Amino acid sequence: MDVIYTDNNATTRVADEVIQEMMPFLGEFYGNPSSMYTFGDRVGKKVRTARRQVAELINADPDEIIFMSCGTESDNAAVNAALEAFPEKKHLITSVVEHPAIKNLFSYLEDKKGYEVTFVPVDSKGRLDTQVLYDAMSDNTAMISLMWANNETGVIFPIAEIAQKAREKGILFHTDAVQAAGKVEIDVKKTGVDMLSLSGHKIHAPKGIAALYVKKGFKFPAFLIGGHQEGGRRGGTENTASIIGLGKACELARQNLGMMGTQVREMRDYLESRLLEEIPGTSVNGEREHRLPNTLSIGFDAVEGESILMLLDRKGICASSGSACTSGSLDPSHVLVAMEVPFKSAHGTIRFSLSHYNTKQEMDVIVDTLIPAIEKLRQMSPFWKDGKMV
Amino acid sequence: MWDYTDKVKEHFLNPKNVGELKDANGVGETGSLNCGDALKLFLKVNENDRIVDASFMTFGCASAVASSSALTEIIKGMTLDEAAKLTNDDISDYLGGLPKEKMHCSVMGQAALKKAIADYKGIQILEKPGEMVCECFDVTDLEIIDAVKTNGLETTEDVTNYLKAGGGCGKCLDRIEEVIASVNATEEK
């Protein structure tokens, strides 16, 4: 059975070009990039190229890029750096819809480390309440960390505007751009963010490699303390093959960015409109205007997400649901809860996240699978009768 | 991905006895849309107090559907007295086991059955005795004490997996911990 992979916000297929680029560095070119001989420097040169390629994706300078092991490390290192830079400031700002890498870290800092944290709310469309955000900024604020785009709904925050306000107030601003990188244009110089996280496996590089952009001039203290690697900003022998893979993936992402805005967006819009038209009791979560071009979070009334996923899985379709459905907590995800998406559709929310590897034909298979799947579950549901909610 | 048995998958994909039973004379409902799962059970009981037919309508995950389907299969042909003795473990065993995080699906089956039997007998199920602990899922301290004792539950997580208590807003988690501690304290004596 063919797999129809539409869960690219969870992880992505490693591009063939990326694997090609990496292979020699998993095999014959195993030298340490720091070594003082040609065999090692051969790897070193490729690592330098990769650093430049990553920098180019976000319009940074190569020495503003620090390689990390994952998006979570990149987020943690950024927050750690901010707290070390301003030890006397005890207030932090983030949002209620962040990825756990930030959300849980900020809750930890609040619970265990005595920080006061403002979790800025969102409205029913997933838009940030910027008034609350701007009002919360103070001399005591050590940092602001906000995602560029939301992983579940794809809703994009006004990062440039927020970065501008943060700069005016002299507050350090970090953005988790793990979901945005490779999907929308990112220019760190134009937006003026201080730090930015991105992750390889969301942009067709392997898992286990990520990067943190740190604006020149900010004295960045190491989070992983050790050797001289990464200019002393992150110890540990470089994950050379993966770094080289990330470089290539960033180069490809830059080339493919146009396709995201056209081909991928058109497929997403096609899937969205077919589902809305052909399945009653269906609604899109999040603001549709300012949204990642590849993401669709869609709720089906009166049915439950896991059941939908199981029926999609029968046809090899990979997507994710909007509820954790673990350990008895059948609550919808924190993102849908924060948006106050009604229970009737929140429990039945499915996220499709596309890539340029998808085809329009696959969108048709998804719709043609979903129509009878939803129908079947609704026939079973005590909350659905005669074509509507009861 | 959940480690569902083939039997769970089979009962999810091809559930038995789905839909409203037109001539039902006992109906039991449990759960709600807000909870994320709900079950409506229909019984047809004959003059000898035997369940001659049963059906269900379920909103929920695969194991909730499978548990409901299994429940209807198990109770068909049983007398009401036999059915009244059915436990959630019987449902889970019938399916070859459920992941522990999904045990509450079988508990939901048991609860709906109790209500359907009471409905047939014309008994009003009175407000539950004991002190309300989990308001999200309507679970009392007595129910938690009972579950802890019978199933040897040790943590709040166990309790949540069995009864869902504490799995909603989480406000009552401290209280659940106290209840578990109180059971352990009495048992040590």
Interface residues (C-beta under 8 A of the other chain):
Chain A: A302 V303 E304 G305 E306 S307 M310 R314 S323 C325 T326 S327 G328 S329 L330 D331 P332 F343 K344 H347 Q379 M380 S381 P382 F383
Chain B: W2 K9 F12 L13 P15 V18 G19 E29 L33 N34 C35 G36 D37 A38 L39 K40 F56 M57 T58 F59 G60 C61 A62 A64 V65 E101 H104 E157 T160 N161 Y162 L163 K164 A165 G166 G167 G168 G170
